[in-house]
Amino acid sequence: MATIAQQRVAYDDTLPRLWRSIRRASPAPSYLFLLPMAVFSMLPIVYVISTAFKPLEELLLFPPPFLVRRPTLDNFQDLLFATNALSVPFTRYLFNSVFVVLCTVMLQVVMCSMCAYPLSKARVLPGRNLIFGAIVAALMFAPQVTRIPQYLVVQKLGLIDTYGALILPSLAWSYGLFMMKQFMDNAVPNELIEAARVDGAQEWTIFWRIVMPNVAPAWNTLLIFGFIQLWNDSFSPLVFTRSEAMKTVSVAMIGLTNGPATIARQGAQAAAAFLMTAPTITVFLLRQAKVIQTMAHSGIKA
């Protein structure tokens, strides 16, 4: 009887061990569900890339084929010819976009970090909770709500049709400030700040040499989000600029989709969509680990 009982116990222990070995050898059920979802979310990107290399006869087919059958680079050549027909060179649009995006994202990181530091680590700051509450409340407003006040301020300052009109309105970024403050709360210990103060370090030194290196994932994430948002922004150049020389690439791409030659420019439009999407995807893929780390520390749901 004892032998039968021991065999039964051994048999009962074998099943959990076998199940655990199968779990270790095979993907978790959640991954089996998430993998098709990830593939499905990539389909629009694959379609944009595939469409950029389709010849005109494939672009005009109905229903359009999902994948390219005969790849060609004629669409990029058509895009070059179409942009050369514009009133200003395409390189001018490209320079405006790169200059505005780089200046804006760098200033956004500096301003959001400097504003978040006292809200997170200041020993005495009257009204700190009230200020942070106003920042959180600003997150509830859609960007379109602030366009008219922004235009009136820019017009009063005499910045219409200048780079300042494209850069300054984007510097007050409530989401970036909120994210930096949350990350500093969780990633930078107060004891580390107090130890630096006891050692005689000034606040400016603490900010640049202690806080900023520790929140590198956060400001890397701000760079990514700011780049994606500004690179694809076509509303601000249309509102704040008047001359064609101040327009950006996104506005130039919109010009390709209008006019009587829209059908003939299907290939150029596909190539333009690829060129507008490729930089943002590349930047995000190169720095996506920083984004995940920031979301984990700041408590923000992606």
C-alpha positions, 0 to 999 in steps of 0.5 A, spaced: 500 500 500 505 504 501 508 503 494 502 505 491 501 511 495 508 513 493 507 512 486 501 516 486 504 522 489 510 521 484 505 521 479 501 527 481 508 531 482 510 529 475 504 533 471 506 540 474 513 539 473 511 537 466 507 543 465 512 547 467 517 545 463 512 546 457 511 553 459 519 554 459 520 551 452 514 554 449 512 562 449 507 564 454 499 564 452 500 572 452 505 572 447 501 568 442 496 573 443 500 579 442 504 576 436 498 577 431 496 583 434 503 586 433 503 583 426 496 587 424 499 593 427 505 593 422 500 592 416 499 600 415 507 601 415 508 595 410 503 598 406 506 605 406 513 602 404 510 597 399 506 603 395 512 607 395 515 602 390 509 601 386 509 603 378 503 607 376 499 601 373 499 598 380 497 604 384 491 605 379 489 598 380 482 596 384 482 593 388 489 596 390 494 590 391 497 590 398 504 588 396 508 591 390 509 586 384 514 590 380 518 594 384 521 601 381 524 607 383 520 611 378 516 614 384 522 618 387 524 621 381 517 623 379 517 626 386 524 630 385 521 633 378 514 635 382 518 638 387 523 642 382 516 645 379 515 648 386 516 656 387 522 654 392 527 649 392 525 642 395 532 643 399 529 650 402 523 646 405 527 640 408 532 646 411 526 649 414 523 642 417 530 640 420 532 647 423 525 648 426 525 641 429 532 640 432 531 647 435 524 646 438 526 639 441 532 641 444 529 647 447 523 643 449 527 638 453 531 644 457 525 648 459 521 642 461 527 639 465 528 646 468 521 647 470 520 640 472 526 640 477 523 645 482 516 642 482 519 635 484 525 636 488 525 644 491 525 644 499 520 650 499 516 652 493 509 656 495 504 653 491 507 647 488 501 643 488 497 648 485 502 649 479 502 642 478 495 641 478 494 647 473 499 643 468 495 637 469 489 641 467 492 643 461 493 636 458 485 636 458 485 641 452 486 639 445 491 643 441 486 646 437 483 650 442 489 654 444 491 656 436 487 662 436 490 665 443 497 663 440 496 666 433 494 673 437 500 672 441 505 671 435 502 677 431 502 682 437 510 680 438 511 681 430 513 674 429 509 672 423 513 669 418 519 668 422 522 661 425 520 664 432 513 663 430 514 656 428 519 655 435 516 659 440 509 656 441 511 649 441 516 650 447 510 650 453 509 643 452 505 641 458 505 633 457 513 634 457 513 637 463 508 632 466 512 626 464 519 629 466 516 631 473 513 624 474 520 621 472 524 625 477 519 623 483 521 616 481 528 615 478 532 621 482 532 619 490 531 625 495 537 623 499 541 623 493 539 631 492 540 632 499 547 629 500 549 633 494 547 640 498 550 638 504 557 637 500 556 644 498 553 643 491 549 649 488 542 647 485 545 648 478 550 643 479 545 638 482 541 639 476 546 638 470 551 633 473 546 629 478 539 630 475 539 630 468 544 624 467 539 620 472 533 622 467 536 621 461 531 616 459 525 621 460 529 626 456 530 621 450 523 620 450 521 627 449 526 628 444 523 622 440 515 624 441 517 632 440 521 630 433 515 625 431 510 631 433 513 637 430 516 633 423 509 631 421 506 638 423 503 642 417 498 646 421 503 651 424 507 653 418 500 654 414 498 659 420 504 662 422 507 663 415 505 667 409 511 666 404 513 660 401 520 660 403 518 659 410 514 653 409 516 646 411 516 639 408 510 637 410 506 643 407 510 641 401 507 634 401 500 637 401 501 641 395 503 635 391 496 632 393 492 638 390 491 641 383 489 638 376 495 633 376 493 629 382 492 623 379 498 623 375 502 624 381 500 618 385 507 615 385 510 622 387 505 622 393 506 615 395 514 616 395 512 623 399 508 619 404 514 614 405 519 620 406 515 623 411 514 616 415 521 613 415 524 618 419 519 618 425 519 610 425 527 610 424 528 615 430 523 611 434 526 604 433 533 607 435 530 609 441 524 605 443 528 602 449 528 609 452 521 610 451 519 603 455 524 605 461 521 612 461 513 609 462 515 604 467 518 609 471 514 615 470 507 611 471 504 613 465 500 608 461 503 608 453 
